[in-house]
Amino acid sequence: MTELTVGDVVAERTVHLTRDSLVRYAGASGDFNPIHYRDDVAAAVGLPGVLAHGMLTMGLAVSTIEEWIGDTDRVIEYGVRFTKPVVVDPETGADVTVVAKVGALDDESARIDLTVSHAGTTVLVKAQVRVRIA
């Protein structure tokens, strides 16, 4: 790892989700809640549309640093708070953008702050991953 400074952007990416992405994730995770694939069910419970799984969004966020960190065993802890859902349009899908920035450093670890957004809105707050750097 190169020398780090608070404020450095260490990784960023945009992931395009489609309804197919949600079906594949449901199969892998076993989460077949119909709000993740049926518009009528999502509308019936007052949602603005079919939603990406929260754990899918959380996983996309932390996996953004995977190439930078090189070894996922270096992850010490990870946490987020969900604030807004990612609505996945049946035609256009949804883009989730993640920017990973150094938030704090000590001798052995770095806190990486993840900014996670969809359609210009932050969807995860307090998204932070602590990684071992020593």
C-alpha positions in Angstrom: 0.0 0.0 0.0 1.2 3.5 -0.8 1.5 6.3 1.8 -2.0 7.4 2.8 -3.3 10.8 3.7 -6.7 11.7 5.2 -8.8 12.7 2.3 -7.2 10.5 -0.3 -9.7 8.8 -2.6 -8.5 5.1 -2.7 -11.2 3.7 -4.9 -14.4 4.6 -6.8 -16.8 3.0 -9.2 -20.3 2.9 -10.5 -22.3 -0.3 -10.6 -25.3 -0.7 -12.9 -28.0 -2.8 -11.4 -30.9 -4.3 -13.4 -33.9 -6.4 -12.4 -31.8 -9.4 -13.5 -29.1 -8.4 -11.0 -31.8 -8.5 -8.3 -32.9 -12.0 -9.3 -29.4 -13.3 -9.3 -28.7 -11.8 -5.9 -32.0 -13.3 -4.6 -30.9 -16.7 -5.7 -27.5 -16.3 -4.1 -28.7 -14.9 -0.9 -32.0 -16.7 -0.5 -33.8 -13.4 0.0 -36.9 -13.8 -2.2 -38.9 -11.0 -0.7 -41.2 -9.9 -3.6 -40.4 -6.1 -3.0 -37.2 -7.0 -4.8 -38.8 -8.2 -8.0 -42.6 -7.3 -8.2 -43.8 -3.8 -8.8 -47.3 -4.6 -7.6 -46.1 -5.8 -4.2 -43.7 -2.9 -3.8 -46.5 -0.5 -4.6 -49.0 -2.3 -2.2 -46.6 -1.7 0.7 -46.1 2.0 -0.2 -42.6 1.7 -1.8 -41.7 3.9 -4.8 -40.8 0.8 -6.8 -38.8 -2.5 -6.7 -35.9 -2.1 -4.4 -32.3 -3.5 -4.5 -31.6 -5.7 -1.5 -30.0 -3.7 1.3 -27.2 -6.3 1.7 -26.5 -6.1 -2.0 -26.0 -2.4 -1.8 -23.9 -2.9 1.3 -21.8 -5.5 -0.4 -21.2 -3.4 -3.5 -20.0 -0.6 -1.3 -17.4 -2.6 0.6 -16.2 -4.6 -2.4 -15.2 -1.3 -4.0 -12.0 -1.3 -2.0 -11.2 -4.9 -2.7 -8.7 -4.2 -5.5 -7.1 -1.3 -3.6 -6.7 -3.3 -0.3 -5.5 -6.5 -2.2 -6.5 -8.9 0.6 -9.9 -8.9 2.2 -8.4 -10.4 5.3 -7.2 -6.9 6.0 -10.8 -5.7 6.8 -11.1 -5.3 10.5 -14.7 -4.0 10.7 -17.4 -2.7 8.5 -20.7 -1.0 9.1 -23.4 1.2 7.5 -26.7 2.8 8.2 -29.4 2.6 5.5 -31.1 5.9 4.7 -32.7 5.6 1.3 -33.6 2.6 -0.9 -32.1 2.0 -4.3 -35.1 1.8 -6.7 -34.4 -0.3 -9.7 -36.4 0.8 -12.7 -37.6 -2.1 -14.9 -36.3 -0.4 -18.1 -33.3 1.7 -17.1 -32.1 -0.1 -13.9 -30.2 1.9 -11.4 -26.6 3.2 -11.0 -25.0 3.0 -7.6 -21.9 5.1 -7.2 -19.3 4.4 -4.4 -16.4 6.7 -3.5 -13.9 5.4 -0.9 -11.9 8.0 0.9 -9.4 7.8 3.8 -11.3 9.3 6.8 -8.8 8.6 9.6 -5.4 7.0 10.1 -3.5 5.5 13.0 -0.3 3.4 13.1 -1.9 0.2 12.1 -5.2 0.9 10.4 -7.2 3.3 8.2 -10.8 4.2 8.4 -12.2 4.3 4.9 -15.4 6.4 4.5 -17.6 5.2 1.7 -20.0 7.6 0.0 -22.7 5.5 -1.6 -25.3 7.2 -3.8 -28.0 6.6 -6.3 -29.6 9.2 -8.5 -27.8 12.0 -6.7 -29.0 10.8 -3.2 -26.9 9.2 -0.5 -28.3 5.8 0.2 -25.9 4.7 3.0 -24.6 6.9 5.8 -21.9 6.1 8.3 -20.6 3.7 5.7 -17.1 3.0 7.1 -14.7 0.2 6.8 -11.6 -0.1 9.0 -8.6 -1.9 7.3 -5.3 -3.0 8.6 -2.4 -1.1 6.9 0.6 -2.2 8.9 
